[in-house]
């Protein structure tokens, strides 16, 4: 997968934020990517597509993380 540095940093941040869930990255292209959180049983818990404006800086990415955490608890 050939991705640019901001995309790779965002992916790494998401993987760390949602551990121990697996963070699967799908369809990374044109600066956007989809991530799916999968639990230990292989069941998808959340899926979302992110565009550069979602992870170009720390605040929007943190907002995505916060909303996703709320969705996982609900």
N, C-alpha and C positions, 0 to 999 in steps of 0.2 A: 504494500500500500504506500503510495507516494503522497505524503501530506506535508503541508507546510508547518513551520514551527508553531504558530498560534493554535492550529488545529490539534497538533500533537500534545501541546501543553493542556488544552481544554480536555482532551481525552484522558490524559493522566490525572487531571484534577477530578474528573467524574469517577474514574476507577477508584481513586483514594477516598472520595467522599461517600461512596456507597458500598465499600467493603463491609461485610463479607459477601455481598451479592456480586455475582459476575456481571460485568458491564461489557456487553457485546456491541461492537461498533460495526455498523452496516452502511453500505452505500456511501462511502466517503468520496465525494467528488465536488468539484467547483466550489470548494471552500465550505461546503455544508456536509453534515453527516447525521446519521440516525444512531441513537443508542438505545439499547434494550437492557433492562435490569432483570436478571434471572436468578431465582433463589437456588438453594442447594438441591432441590428436587427437579430442576430444569424447567420450572414454571415461570413464564414471563410475568413480571410484576408491574412493569412500566415501560413504555416506549415513547420516544419523542425525537423529532428532527430538529437539529440546531443549525442555524445560519450564522454567518460571521457576526452579525449584530448581537447575537446571544452570547458570544464568548470573546468578543474583541477586547473587552476589558473585564476586570474582576467583578465589578458590581452586577452586570447583567448575568454572568455565569453563576454568581452566588444566588441570585434571585431564582434561576432555574433549579439550582440544587435545593433551595428552601421549599419551593413549590412542589418539587418531586418528593421530598421527604414528607410533606404534609399529605400528599396523595397516597403514599405508601402506608401511612398510619391510618388513614380514613377507611 
